[in-house]
Amino acid sequence: MENSTAKESRLNIRCDIRAHELLSKAATYSHVSISEFVLSHALSSAEKIVQANESITLKPEDFNAFLAALDEQTQPNPALKKAFTRHSEQVSR
């Protein structure tokens, strides 16, 4: 597993001897270095956690209700008008 991307950041972790031995054994079985093993599995786990927290899954009927709400013509309420005014005052164009 050759990686040609430049590594610009360093990550240091401390662990007990048992954890180091287990990671070393798993890395050996996977034919990669301990660093490659830990990084690969940490990234895989991180991607799952980020996806679970940044995506929304709706049932088909809920999705249809969401789409219908987007298509509905409504007038801005006072709170929305106030938010737009505040935004235009705080953000330069």
VEXVODO-134260 format. One record per residue (C-alpha): residue number from 1; x, y, z. Coordinates in Angstrom, 2 decimals, decimal comma. Layout:
REM residues N
+-----+---------+---------+---------+
| num |       u |       v |       w |
+-----+---------+---------+---------+
| NUM |       X |       Y |       Z |
...
+-----+---------+---------+---------+
This chain:
REM residues 93
+-----+---------+---------+---------+
| num |       u |       v |       w |
+-----+---------+---------+---------+
|   1 |    0,00 |    0,00 |    0,00 |
|   2 |    2,04 |    2,93 |   -1,29 |
|   3 |    0,87 |    6,45 |   -0,56 |
|   4 |    2,36 |    9,25 |   -2,67 |
|   5 |    0,50 |   12,06 |   -0,87 |
|   6 |    2,70 |   14,37 |    1,19 |
|   7 |    1,98 |   14,05 |    4,89 |
|   8 |    1,96 |   17,54 |    6,38 |
|   9 |    0,64 |   16,85 |    9,86 |
|  10 |    1,75 |   14,66 |   12,72 |
|  11 |   -0,47 |   12,92 |   15,25 |
|  12 |    0,98 |   11,46 |   18,45 |
|  13 |   -0,87 |    9,04 |   20,69 |
|  14 |    0,10 |    7,27 |   23,88 |
|  15 |   -1,08 |    3,79 |   24,75 |
|  16 |   -0,23 |    1,01 |   27,16 |
|  17 |    1,98 |   -1,93 |   26,20 |
|  18 |   -0,97 |   -4,27 |   25,64 |
|  19 |   -2,60 |   -1,85 |   23,19 |
|  20 |    0,70 |   -1,33 |   21,35 |
|  21 |    1,28 |   -5,08 |   21,05 |
|  22 |   -2,26 |   -5,65 |   19,77 |
|  23 |   -1,98 |   -2,85 |   17,21 |
|  24 |    1,42 |   -4,13 |   16,13 |
|  25 |    0,09 |   -7,66 |   15,66 |
|  26 |   -2,93 |   -6,44 |   13,68 |
|  27 |   -0,71 |   -4,23 |   11,52 |
|  28 |    1,62 |   -7,15 |   10,85 |
|  29 |   -1,31 |   -9,35 |    9,79 |
|  30 |   -2,47 |   -6,53 |    7,50 |
|  31 |    1,04 |   -6,08 |    6,03 |
|  32 |    1,20 |   -2,38 |    6,91 |
|  33 |    2,97 |   -0,27 |    9,50 |
|  34 |    1,32 |    0,47 |   12,83 |
|  35 |    0,86 |    4,09 |   11,74 |
|  36 |   -0,83 |    3,06 |    8,49 |
|  37 |   -3,05 |    0,58 |   10,34 |
|  38 |   -4,14 |    3,05 |   13,02 |
|  39 |   -4,69 |    5,88 |   10,53 |
|  40 |   -6,68 |    3,72 |    8,13 |
|  41 |   -9,00 |    2,38 |   10,81 |
|  42 |   -9,34 |    5,74 |   12,57 |
|  43 |  -10,29 |    7,43 |    9,28 |
|  44 |  -12,81 |    4,72 |    8,47 |
|  45 |  -14,42 |    5,15 |   11,88 |
|  46 |  -14,30 |    8,94 |   11,62 |
|  47 |  -16,04 |    8,89 |    8,22 |
|  48 |  -18,88 |    6,78 |    9,63 |
|  49 |  -19,30 |    9,06 |   12,65 |
|  50 |  -19,26 |   12,24 |   10,55 |
|  51 |  -21,73 |   10,78 |    8,04 |
|  52 |  -24,06 |    9,68 |   10,85 |
|  53 |  -24,02 |   13,19 |   12,30 |
|  54 |  -24,15 |   15,20 |    9,08 |
|  55 |  -26,75 |   13,37 |    7,04 |
|  56 |  -30,51 |   13,23 |    7,37 |
|  57 |  -32,50 |   10,17 |    6,40 |
|  58 |  -36,23 |   10,51 |    5,91 |
|  59 |  -38,99 |    8,01 |    5,31 |
|  60 |  -40,52 |    8,43 |    1,84 |
|  61 |  -43,68 |   10,08 |    3,21 |
|  62 |  -41,61 |   12,50 |    5,32 |
|  63 |  -39,43 |   13,32 |    2,30 |
|  64 |  -42,53 |   14,04 |    0,21 |
|  65 |  -43,88 |   16,31 |    2,97 |
|  66 |  -40,52 |   18,13 |    3,04 |
|  67 |  -40,60 |   18,65 |   -0,73 |
|  68 |  -44,18 |   19,89 |   -0,55 |
|  69 |  -43,20 |   22,39 |    2,16 |
|  70 |  -40,39 |   23,67 |   -0,05 |
|  71 |  -42,79 |   24,20 |   -2,94 |
|  72 |  -45,37 |   25,98 |   -0,81 |
|  73 |  -45,61 |   29,75 |   -1,38 |
|  74 |  -45,54 |   31,56 |    1,95 |
|  75 |  -44,91 |   35,09 |    3,11 |
|  76 |  -41,99 |   35,86 |    5,43 |
|  77 |  -43,03 |   36,25 |    9,06 |
|  78 |  -41,78 |   39,10 |   11,30 |
|  79 |  -38,96 |   37,00 |   12,76 |
|  80 |  -37,61 |   36,19 |    9,30 |
|  81 |  -37,83 |   39,85 |    8,22 |
|  82 |  -35,94 |   40,86 |   11,36 |
|  83 |  -33,27 |   38,21 |   10,67 |
|  84 |  -32,78 |   39,50 |    7,12 |
|  85 |  -32,47 |   43,07 |    8,38 |
|  86 |  -29,95 |   42,03 |   11,03 |
|  87 |  -27,99 |   40,06 |    8,46 |
|  88 |  -27,80 |   42,93 |    6,01 |
|  89 |  -26,62 |   45,25 |    8,80 |
|  90 |  -23,88 |   42,85 |    9,94 |
|  91 |  -22,61 |   41,54 |    6,59 |
|  92 |  -21,13 |   43,81 |    3,98 |
|  93 |  -22,27 |   43,22 |    0,43 |
+-----+---------+---------+---------+
